[in-house]
Amino acid sequence: MKLAGISLLSYLLCSGLCFGGSSSDVSCITNVGQVASPQATEEISSSIYAVMRAQKISCEDLSVGSSRILDVDANDSPTSVQLKYKLTRLNEKDFAVVLNLNFTMADGSSNPELIAKMRAQANACYQKADPALLGPNGEHLRLRLSEAGDAPAPPAVPLSVVTQTGRDDSQHWSAKTSCSIILHESLHLMGLVDEYKEALMGAVLDPKTGKLDSDALLWDCRSIGTDTNSIMNQPNPAWTNHLFKNAGYWESTCSCDETKEDFEDCRKSFAAGTPKSESCPTKDVRFVRQDDFGLLKEGIVPIDDTHLKVLHATKNENYKPGSSLLKAAHFTAITQPGCAVNLPFYECAVNAYGTSKEHGGTGCPLPNPPSYCRDGSDKWLNNSAQ
């Protein structure tokens, strides 16, 4: 059955998972008493839970040139995180998403130069990621910030800029944040959830030992993805592996020795960027990670007329040219929100920010998620329940 383009409720009805009602009778989704086996009841109950949360979002098959505004708060979202964006279908394969980020300084100060810089950086990062924002069937997602004159405008999202380095989230960015984090946090505003195992939030510092007790971390209900090349799992390596053939560079610093007779020739060669090999010791060597935009290149970089740097590239063994930073379920959740194709993703994503009672929380939103949310297969990230 083709799942895309039909509502989740209609899908359950057509599949025989709801009884005694029509697609317009939402009450039918609570009637699971006719299900034969306990396992089926558990699976259907989880599907019904996901459907009930998704009813705030209608499934719309956008025609070419048409747009829709997604303005859904976390409590009403099928994935438990907000959806705040404008979606436009450019053609059969291409979609555009526009975000309306309202940057302000976290400390309440006025810093228009930094705000402008943050906006420019976000758009530059989106543009750099563009070749790797692909769907499962060759579709393409284009991402940008809203501009004056965009009508209708996407819902505004408050975003605080902090000057100190810290852990970013979808409403707080460091002024020194990276492209991988900017993209990761921006995708949260489109309903995508974290896929990594939480390693810090909720940990307790032991005052005697100074060590963190991580036995009761937050969000232990989360379904964990296994693909570290997913932007929602491990943003930094995902960014590098999808966009750069070189992972980084070994950098050595060279200098002319004033005590040697050929100092003047050495100085001239350094100024010209053509040092002799014997002038470049390997004692000052460090590894430099590829930058966000791939501006680092192998070669010689003069510092002044007696010093320079030499960069030797380190091949990225995990380079995946032409591949996508997005999993299949990411793309369809963004471009077909509220549609049945997303059901496996919704069922697993809804627990992403739930904390069990054992870890000091109120319990998992979906206590018994389907097995594919927990078996390490990543089926839920590939729109598959089989």
C-alpha positions as CSV (number, residue, x, y, z in Angstrom):
1,M,0.0,0.0,0.0
2,K,1.2,3.5,-0.8
3,L,1.4,5.3,2.5
4,A,2.4,8.8,1.3
5,G,-0.4,11.2,0.8
6,I,-3.0,9.7,3.1
7,S,-3.7,10.5,6.7
8,L,-2.5,8.3,9.6
9,L,-6.1,7.7,10.7
10,S,-7.2,6.7,7.2
11,Y,-4.2,4.4,7.0
12,L,-5.3,2.6,10.2
13,L,-8.9,2.3,9.0
14,C,-7.8,1.0,5.6
15,S,-5.5,-1.5,7.3
16,G,-8.3,-2.9,9.6
17,L,-6.6,-1.5,12.7
18,C,-9.6,0.5,13.7
19,F,-13.2,-0.7,14.0
20,G,-16.7,0.6,14.0
21,G,-16.0,4.0,12.4
22,S,-15.1,6.0,9.4
23,S,-12.1,8.2,8.6
24,S,-14.0,11.1,10.0
25,D,-14.8,9.3,13.3
26,V,-11.8,9.8,15.5
27,S,-13.4,7.9,18.3
28,C,-12.9,4.7,16.5
29,I,-9.2,4.7,17.1
30,T,-9.7,3.9,20.8
31,N,-11.5,0.7,20.0
32,V,-8.8,-2.0,20.1
33,G,-10.9,-4.7,21.9
34,Q,-11.4,-6.8,18.8
35,V,-7.7,-7.3,18.3
36,A,-6.8,-11.0,18.7
37,S,-3.3,-11.2,20.2
38,P,-1.6,-9.3,23.0
39,Q,1.3,-8.6,20.7
40,A,-1.0,-7.1,18.1
41,T,-2.7,-5.1,20.7
42,E,0.6,-3.6,21.8
43,E,1.6,-2.8,18.3
44,I,-1.8,-1.2,17.4
45,S,-2.0,0.7,20.7
46,S,1.4,2.3,19.9
47,S,0.2,3.1,16.4
48,I,-3.0,4.7,17.8
49,Y,-1.0,6.8,20.2
50,A,1.2,8.1,17.4
51,V,-2.0,8.8,15.3
52,M,-3.7,10.7,18.1
53,R,-0.7,12.9,18.5
54,A,-0.5,13.5,14.8
55,Q,-4.1,14.6,14.4
56,K,-3.0,18.2,15.0
57,I,-1.2,18.0,11.6
58,S,-3.2,17.3,8.4
59,C,-1.6,15.3,5.7
60,E,-1.4,17.4,2.6
61,D,-0.2,16.4,-0.9
62,L,1.3,19.7,-2.0
63,S,1.0,20.6,-5.6
64,V,3.9,22.2,-7.4
65,G,4.2,25.8,-6.4
66,S,2.0,25.5,-3.3
67,S,3.1,26.1,0.3
68,R,1.9,25.3,3.8
69,I,2.8,26.7,7.2
70,L,3.7,24.3,10.0
71,D,3.1,25.9,13.4
72,V,2.8,23.0,15.9
73,D,4.0,23.2,19.5
74,A,5.9,20.4,21.1
75,N,2.8,19.1,23.1
76,D,0.8,18.7,19.9
77,S,3.7,17.3,17.8
78,P,3.8,13.6,16.7
79,T,7.5,13.6,17.5
80,S,7.3,15.6,20.8
81,V,9.3,18.5,19.3
82,Q,7.9,21.6,17.6
83,L,7.4,22.2,13.9
84,K,7.9,25.8,13.0
85,Y,8.5,26.3,9.3
86,K,7.2,27.1,5.8
87,L,7.2,24.2,3.3
88,T,7.0,24.8,-0.4
89,R,7.0,22.3,-3.3
90,L,9.2,23.7,-6.0
91,N,8.7,20.9,-8.5
92,E,8.1,17.1,-8.4
93,K,11.4,16.4,-6.7
94,D,12.4,19.7,-4.9
95,F,11.1,21.2,-1.7
96,A,12.0,24.4,0.1
97,V,11.9,25.0,3.8
98,V,12.1,28.5,5.3
99,L,12.8,29.2,8.9
100,N,12.0,32.5,10.7
101,L,14.7,32.7,13.4
102,N,14.4,35.8,15.7
103,F,17.9,36.2,16.9
104,T,18.5,38.2,20.2
105,M,21.4,38.4,22.6
106,A,20.8,36.1,25.6
107,D,22.1,38.8,28.0
108,G,19.7,41.4,26.7
109,S,22.3,43.5,25.1
110,S,22.2,45.1,21.6
111,N,24.7,43.6,19.2
112,P,23.3,44.0,15.6
113,E,26.7,43.1,14.1
114,L,26.8,39.7,15.8
115,I,23.1,39.1,15.0
116,A,23.8,39.8,11.3
117,K,26.8,37.6,11.5
118,M,24.8,34.7,13.0
119,R,22.1,35.1,10.2
120,A,24.7,35.1,7.5
121,Q,26.5,32.1,9.0
122,A,23.2,30.1,9.2
123,N,22.4,30.7,5.6
124,A,26.0,29.9,4.6
125,C,25.8,26.6,6.5
126,Y,22.5,25.8,4.8
127,Q,24.0,26.5,1.4
128,K,27.1,24.3,2.2
129,A,24.8,21.4,3.3
130,D,22.6,21.8,0.2
131,P,24.1,19.0,-1.9
132,A,23.6,16.5,1.0
133,L,20.0,17.3,1.9
134,L,18.5,14.5,-0.2
135,G,15.5,12.3,0.0
136,P,15.2,8.5,-0.4
137,N,14.2,8.8,-4.1
138,G,16.4,11.5,-5.4
139,E,14.4,14.4,-3.9
140,H,16.1,17.6,-2.7
141,L,15.5,19.9,0.2
142,R,16.5,23.5,0.1
143,L,16.8,25.4,3.3
144,R,17.1,29.2,4.1
145,L,16.2,31.8,6.6
146,S,13.1,34.0,6.0
147,E,13.6,37.5,4.4
148,A,11.6,40.6,4.4
149,G,8.7,40.2,2.0
150,D,8.2,36.5,2.5
151,A,4.5,36.0,2.6
152,P,3.0,34.2,4.3
153,A,5.9,34.3,6.7
154,P,6.9,31.2,8.7
155,P,6.1,31.3,12.5
156,A,8.8,33.2,14.4
157,V,11.1,31.2,16.6
158,P,13.0,33.0,19.4
159,L,16.7,32.2,19.3
160,S,19.1,33.5,22.0
161,V,22.8,34.0,21.1
162,V,25.2,33.3,23.9
163,T,28.8,34.6,23.8
164,Q,30.2,31.8,25.9
165,T,30.8,28.3,24.6
166,G,28.2,25.8,25.8
167,R,25.8,23.1,24.7
168,D,23.5,24.5,22.0
169,D,19.8,23.7,21.5
170,S,17.1,24.8,19.1
171,Q,16.6,28.0,20.9
172,H,20.1,28.8,22.2
173,W,23.1,29.1,19.9
174,S,26.7,29.9,20.9
175,A,28.2,32.8,18.9
176,K,31.0,30.3,18.0
177,T,28.7,27.4,17.0
178,S,29.6,25.2,14.0
179,C,27.7,24.5,10.8
180,S,27.0,20.9,11.9
181,I,25.3,22.1,15.1
182,I,23.4,24.9,13.2
183,L,21.9,22.3,10.8
184,H,21.2,19.8,13.6
185,E,19.4,22.4,15.8
186,S,17.5,23.8,12.8
187,L,16.2,20.4,11.9
188,H,14.7,20.1,15.4
189,L,12.4,23.0,14.3
190,M,11.1,20.7,11.6
191,G,10.1,18.0,14.0
192,L,13.3,15.8,14.0
193,V,14.6,14.4,17.3
194,D,17.9,13.4,18.7
195,E,19.1,9.9,18.0
196,Y,22.1,9.6,20.2
197,K,22.2,8.2,23.8
198,E,22.3,11.0,26.2
199,A,25.6,11.1,28.0
200,L,25.4,14.3,30.2
201,M,22.0,15.7,31.0
202,G,20.8,14.4,34.3
203,A,24.2,13.3,35.5
204,V,25.0,14.1,39.2
205,L,28.4,15.4,40.2
206,D,29.9,13.5,43.2
207,P,31.4,16.3,45.5
208,K,33.8,13.8,47.0
209,T,35.3,12.3,43.8
210,G,34.5,15.1,41.3
211,K,33.2,12.4,39.0
212,L,29.8,12.3,37.2
213,D,27.3,9.6,38.2
214,S,25.6,8.8,34.9
215,D,23.4,6.0,36.1
216,A,20.2,8.1,36.0
217,L,20.6,10.2,32.8
218,L,17.6,12.0,31.3
219,W,15.7,10.8,28.2
220,D,16.4,7.1,28.6
221,C,13.2,6.4,26.9
222,R,14.7,7.5,23.6
223,S,15.0,5.3,20.6
224,I,18.7,5.2,19.7
225,G,19.9,5.3,16.1
226,T,23.0,3.4,15.0
227,D,24.0,5.4,12.0
228,T,26.7,7.9,13.1
229,N,26.5,9.5,9.7
230,S,23.0,10.8,10.5
231,I,23.0,14.5,11.2
232,M,20.6,13.9,14.1
233,N,22.9,11.3,15.7
234,Q,26.5,12.6,15.5
235,P,26.4,16.0,13.8
236,N,30.2,16.7,13.6
237,P,31.4,13.5,11.9
238,A,28.2,13.4,9.7
239,W,29.0,16.9,8.4
240,T,32.6,15.9,7.6
241,N,31.8,12.5,6.1
242,H,29.1,13.7,3.7
243,L,30.8,16.9,2.5
244,F,34.6,16.5,2.6
245,K,37.1,14.0,1.1
246,N,39.8,15.2,3.6
247,A,39.1,14.7,7.3
248,G,41.8,17.2,8.3
249,Y,45.4,18.1,8.0
250,W,48.7,17.6,9.7
251,E,50.1,21.0,10.2
252,S,53.9,21.7,10.7
253,T,55.4,25.0,11.4
254,C,58.7,25.9,9.7
255,S,61.2,28.7,10.4
256,C,64.5,29.9,9.1
257,D,67.5,29.5,11.4
258,E,69.3,32.9,11.7
259,T,72.5,31.2,12.7
260,K,72.9,29.5,9.3
261,E,74.8,31.0,6.4
262,D,71.9,30.5,4.0
263,F,69.5,32.5,6.2
264,E,68.8,35.2,3.6
265,D,68.1,32.6,0.9
266,C,65.8,30.7,3.4
267,R,64.0,33.9,4.2
268,K,63.3,34.7,0.5
269,S,62.1,31.2,-0.1
270,F,59.7,31.4,2.8
271,A,58.4,34.7,1.7
272,A,57.7,33.1,-1.7
273,G,56.2,30.0,-0.2
274,T,58.9,27.7,-1.6
275,P,60.9,26.5,1.4
276,K,63.6,23.9,1.2
277,S,62.6,20.6,2.9
278,E,65.5,20.8,5.3
279,S,64.1,24.1,6.6
280,C,60.9,22.6,7.8
281,P,61.3,20.5,11.0
282,T,58.5,18.2,12.0
283,K,58.7,18.9,15.7
284,D,55.8,21.4,15.8
285,V,53.1,19.1,14.3
286,R,49.4,19.1,15.2
287,F,46.2,17.8,13.6
288,V,43.7,20.4,12.3
289,R,40.2,19.2,11.6
290,Q,38.6,20.3,8.3
291,D,36.7,23.5,8.8
292,D,33.0,24.0,8.2
293,F,33.3,25.2,4.6
294,G,36.2,23.1,3.3
295,L,38.4,26.2,3.0
296,L,41.5,24.4,4.3
297,K,43.6,23.1,1.5
298,E,46.8,21.0,1.4
299,G,49.9,23.2,0.7
300,I,52.1,25.9,2.1
301,V,50.8,28.9,4.0
302,P,53.3,31.8,4.5
303,I,53.0,33.4,8.0
304,D,55.7,36.0,7.4
305,D,59.1,36.1,5.6
306,T,60.7,33.7,8.1
307,H,57.8,31.4,9.1
308,L,55.2,29.4,7.4
309,K,52.9,26.5,7.8
310,V,52.7,23.3,5.7
311,L,49.4,21.3,5.6
312,H,49.4,17.7,4.6
313,A,45.9,16.3,4.0
314,T,44.6,13.3,5.8
315,K,42.1,11.3,3.6
316,N,38.6,10.9,5.0
317,E,38.1,7.1,4.9
318,N,34.4,7.6,5.6
319,Y,33.7,10.1,2.8
320,K,30.3,9.5,1.2
321,P,30.0,11.8,-1.9
322,G,26.5,12.1,-3.2
323,S,25.0,10.7,0.0
324,S,22.5,12.4,2.3
325,L,22.8,13.9,5.7
326,L,19.2,13.0,6.2
327,K,17.7,9.6,6.7
328,A,14.6,8.6,4.6
329,A,12.3,9.2,7.6
330,H,13.8,12.6,8.2
331,F,13.0,13.8,4.7
332,T,9.4,12.5,4.6
333,A,8.7,13.8,8.1
334,I,9.7,17.3,6.9
335,T,8.1,17.2,3.5
336,Q,5.0,15.1,4.3
337,P,4.1,15.9,7.9
338,G,1.1,14.2,9.3
339,C,1.1,11.5,6.6
340,A,1.0,7.7,7.2
341,V,4.4,7.1,5.6
342,N,5.8,8.6,8.9
343,L,4.0,6.2,11.3
344,P,7.1,4.1,12.2
345,F,9.1,7.3,12.7
346,Y,6.4,8.9,14.9
347,E,6.0,5.8,17.0
348,C,9.7,5.8,17.9
349,A,10.4,9.5,17.9
350,V,7.7,10.3,20.5
351,N,9.8,8.9,23.3
352,A,12.9,11.0,22.5
353,Y,12.5,13.3,25.5
354,G,10.8,11.0,27.9
355,T,12.5,10.0,31.1
356,S,11.6,6.8,33.0
357,K,10.5,6.8,36.6
358,E,13.6,4.8,37.4
359,H,15.6,7.8,36.2
360,G,13.6,10.3,38.1
361,G,11.1,11.1,35.3
362,T,7.4,10.8,34.9
363,G,7.7,7.7,32.6
364,C,8.0,7.1,28.9
365,P,5.2,8.7,26.8
366,L,4.9,5.4,24.9
367,P,5.7,2.7,27.5
368,N,5.7,-0.2,25.0
369,P,7.0,1.1,21.7
370,P,7.2,-1.3,18.7
371,S,10.1,-3.7,18.7
372,Y,11.7,-1.9,15.7
373,C,12.2,1.2,17.9
374,R,14.5,-0.8,20.1
375,D,16.2,-3.5,18.0
376,G,19.0,-1.4,16.6
377,S,17.9,-1.9,13.1
378,D,17.2,1.7,12.3
379,K,14.0,0.6,10.5
380,W,12.1,3.5,12.0
381,L,14.6,5.9,10.4
382,N,14.0,4.3,7.0
383,N,10.2,4.4,7.0
384,S,10.0,0.6,7.5
385,A,8.2,-1.5,10.1
386,Q,9.1,-4.8,8.5
